Amino acid sequence: VAYRMSCIKALDGGWLVPITQLPVRIESLDFSDCRTMAGDLNARDLEATMMIEKNMLGVAGAAMEKAEARPTIIFAPTVENARRLTEILNRPGYRPGQAVFVSAKTDDADRADRIEGFRDRRYQFLVNVGVATEGFDAPVASCVIMARPTKSRALYEQMLGRGTRPLPGVVD
């Protein structure tokens, strides 16, 4: 790497949109049974915890409350979790028709259409598994929901970075 710029330096320099972090505590979430492997939470243990209905409802409720009407990228730990979370967000009483999910398993044409729909604001929520983590650009996103717990600072910063891309006129 010829040059490395920290997030703090990029924020201070006006290259990224300032971050406002709103921590949420979901009382039913308990990660004590999640083992650590290779420096991060074990995928199977994490899936078992995150797939509990009460936990999923907590995540969906917090997402709606914190996102308000803003275009929001949600990071989910597994394809099945993303699928279920999207289904919950689309239920009556939540935000029907406003959530789509994408993963590496999503058909290329469907994935492109869903991402374009998010960028065009046809959908408020883009729930993803690994698709929007790195090299993904959707400056319209003004909220990021970390529904994919991690112990990896690098992964966390990659996910967080998806909500810091400036639209023209925001930081310039």
N, C-alpha and C positions, 0 to 999 in steps of 0.2 A: 504494500500500500504506500503510495507516494505521500499521501497526506490524510490525516484522520481528524475529523471535526466532531467534537462531542455534541450531544443534543443541547446542552446548556449553552455552549458557544454559538450554535446555530440559532437558538431562540434569541439570545442576546444580540446577535447580528441581524436579526429580522428575516432570516431565511426560512423560519418555520413559524407557524401560528402559535401564539402562547397557549399553554396547557392549563386548564383548570381541572384538577382531579377531584372527583366526588366519590369517596369510598362508600361502599354499601356493605352492610353486614346482613347476611341471610342466615338467620338463627339456626335453621335446620342443616346447613352445610357443615360437615365434619370431615376433615381430611386426615384424621388420626389413623385411619386404616390404609392410607395411601403410602406405599413404600416409595423410596427414592432409588432410581436406577439411572446411571450415567449422568448424575447431576440434576435430574428433573423427576417429576412425579411419574410413577409407573402408569402407563397408558390404560391398562386393564383396570387397575384400582381406581384411577381417576374417572374412567367411564362409569364404573359401578356407582360411584358417589354422585356424579353429575346426572345420571339417568333416573335417580329417585324423583318421582313426580312432584313431591313437595319442594325439592330443590329447584326443579325446572320451573315450577310456578313462581318461585321466589325470584329467579333470574328474569323471567318474562315480565313480572310485575315491576321489578327494579328498572329494567330496560325501558319500559313504557314511561315510568315516572321520570327518570333522569334524561331520557332522550327528548321528551316532549314531542315536538313535531319535526325535529331535526333529522336529516339523513344520517343513518347510523350503521356502522359496520360492527357486527358482533362476531367475535372469535369463539368458536366452539371446539371442544376437544376431539370429537369423533363425528363421523358421518351420521350415525344414528342419532346422536345427540342434536346435531344441527337440524336434522329432519324433524325431530320431535319438537324442538324449540320453535322452529318455523311454523309448525302446525298449531302450537299453542298461541303464538303471536297472531295467527290468522283467525282464531276463534272469535265468535261474537263476544263482545265485551272487552276485547283486546283491540287489535287493529286489523280487521278482516281485509285480506287482499294486499296488505302492505309489506309482507315479509316473503323473501325468497332465499333459498340457500344454494350454495355452490361448493363443490369439492372436486378433487381430481377425478372422481368417478362420474361426475356430471357430464353428459354428452357435450361435446365441444360447442355445438350450435346453441344448445340450451344455456350453457354457461355464459357464452357471449351475449345472448339475448337478456339474461337476467342481470348481468353486470351493466349492460347498456341501459336497461330499465332503471337500475339504481342510479346510475350517473345522470339519467334524464329525469329523475325524481318520480318515476312511475311507482317505485317502491321505496318505502321509508327505511326498511331494514334489509341489509345484506348479511345473512348469516353464513359464515364460511368456515371451512376446515382447511387450513393451509394454503388456500388460493390467494388471499389478500395479504398474506404475511410479509412477503418480500417482493419488491419490484412492482407493486400494485399501485396504481395512481388513480385516485378518485377524489380530487380536491373538494367536491361537493360534500363529502363526509365531514360533519362537524361534531360528531359524537362517536366514540369507540367504547364498546362494551367488552370487557375482558371476562368472558364466560369460559375461558380456557385457562385455568390456573396454571402457573409455571413457577419454577424456581430459577429459571434461566433469565438472567438480566438481558442477554442479547435478544432472546425471543420476545421478551416483554417490550423492549425498546422497538423492535421491528413492528410489533402489533400496534403499539402506541403511535408510532410514526405515521401510520395510515390516516390519522386524524389531524396531522400537523401540516399537511400540504396546503399552501396558500392559494386561494383563488386570486385572479388578477384584481388588484385594488385593495387586498386585505392587509398585506404587510409592506407593500411598496408604497 
